[in-house]
Amino acid sequence: MYLLLKSNYMFGFFNKRSLVKKKYKKYRQLLAESHSLSTTSRRASDMKYVEAQELLQEIQTLESKLS
């Protein structure tokens, strides 16, 4: 069983899914930063929101390639 799992990592079957999970985590973090900045600086908040939306677009293209 261990060899089978190890060989799958070598081919990258699980690595792409974990990349999507990492990007979702970064996306949620950016949205949280945007929300916290919204009370102090609207411009900085908007910049974080745009960055989060660009990352979401990247996530969606990755997911469509994996499907």
HELIX and SHEET records of a PDB file:
HELIX    1   1 TYR A    2  PHE A   11  1                                  10    
HELIX    2   2 ASN A   15  LEU A   37  1                                  23    
HELIX    3   3 ARG A   42  LEU A   66  1                                  25    
END                                                                             
